[in-house]
Amino acid sequence: MVADVPVEKVPAARRRGRRPPAFDWDGLRDDLRAAVPDATAALVVTGLIFWWLYSRIDSGVSATLVVMPFLADADAYWMYWLCQAFGWSGLLWAWATTMLGLVRSSAGSRVLRISAARVERWHRSTSLTTIALMFLHAVMFFAELVRGNENGLGWPGRVGTALVDTFVPGGYSSGTGRVAILLGLLALYLAIPFGLAFYLRARTGSRRWRALHRFVIVVYVLSVWHTLLYGTNVWFNGWPRTTLWALQLPVAVLLLVRLLAPARRAERLRASAPVGLPTVRRAAALVGAVVVIGALLVVIVSGRDGGRTPGVDGAGLTVMPWMVWTATGMLGVLVVLALYLVTRAERRAR
């Protein structure tokens, strides 16, 4: 979640006359301090979302009650609603940091007349805040499971079961949550290496860091998918769900801009470029971005995406956990391949 075209920033340890360590702890501490105002704003937004969700449940107008009527007692399930509030604010911050990252890694910052350093600073702050919000979302879900779990095993059993259901990918084994929670956990666990790899660039080098960080868009896609499957108040087709889809349109458009006009000239696709793996990869990415934009427009105009309809029994899961695991394995192969290609290119350059 850190922009893949870094501002030439001297690591904090080097500024202080020391050899920089493998992990830039000083830089992370500086960014954490800079993220305090952003994180404070995120907590305020989370509180407002919690109040909104709580009041809708308390008044009985939330669509969630159609699917899970036992949640009607807002006071008893306040931790669940706080969990949902952290989830929604986390998705909002993920959207913001993804937009900032795409602006930073394209020519967009020059068009907006905002310095690249400022955009990247905002991007790093919102990235750290996003990871924290994702973690708090999971923690509150864990706390609610501990509170509501009556397995007769006492506190150790309740805590152990809740830990597996919340933090072990594939541990949650009932209903839509088999896929939804798996997607959310993969997003959380992938966000850490893809996002914090920025602070390892002294060891890995900028090229490997950029190659790894480009996969961070997968985290955002998994987060949106998780929300569409399990998010409060987007259970059914309607304006809340359509609005969530509409928010993805500027992300797709910025991704297309990023591919057409990247900040790094070496990444630009030219008609005279020789046909090779980089050219084919960029062309395929462009085609994919155009297809995504078209699909988003269809969903936004029609207001339907195949989601639930009130009063109609939903279809079974079309994506099973084994499919998610297979795709995750393929992602791992792509990450290793990208790092290998970068390493080979560096060796040839020498």
Number of C-alpha atoms within 10 A of each C-alpha: 32 31 28 24 21 16 14 7 9 10 20 18 15 12 11 9 8 10 11 18 15 12 17 20 16 16 17 18 12 11 16 17 13 15 21 14 13 18 21 12 13 21 17 12 17 22 16 14 20 23 15 14 22 23 14 18 21 15 10 16 12 19 17 21 16 16 12 9 13 11 18 19 13 19 12 12 17 17 20 21 24 23 24 25 29 30 29 22 25 25 19 16 23 27 22 17 27 25 19 27 29 30 27 30 25 26 19 20 20 13 9 9 8 12 11 19 15 13 19 24 18 21 25 26 22 27 27 26 27 29 22 15 27 26 18 18 22 21 18 22 25 23 18 20 20 19 16 13 17 12 10 8 12 10 14 10 15 18 18 13 19 23 19 14 22 23 21 14 19 21 17 21 13 9 10 16 18 18 25 22 25 26 26 27 23 22 23 23 16 17 25 15 15 22 23 22 23 26 20 18 18 16 15 17 12 17 17 20 25 23 19 21 23 18 19 22 18 15 25 20 15 20 24 21 17 22 24 19 18 18 18 20 18 22 21 22 16 16 14 15 22 20 13 15 19 18 14 16 18 13 20 21 17 20 26 22 19 22 21 19 17 22 21 12 10 8 15 16 18 10 8 6 10 10 9 8 9 13 17 13 10 16 15 12 16 19 11 14 20 16 13 17 18 13 13 20 15 13 16 19 10 10 18 18 17 11 16 17 13 13 7 7 8 11 9 9 11 6 10 12 17 11 12 15 16 11 12 14 12 12 14 12 11 14 16 13 13 18 18 14 13 16 16 11 12 12 9 8 7 5
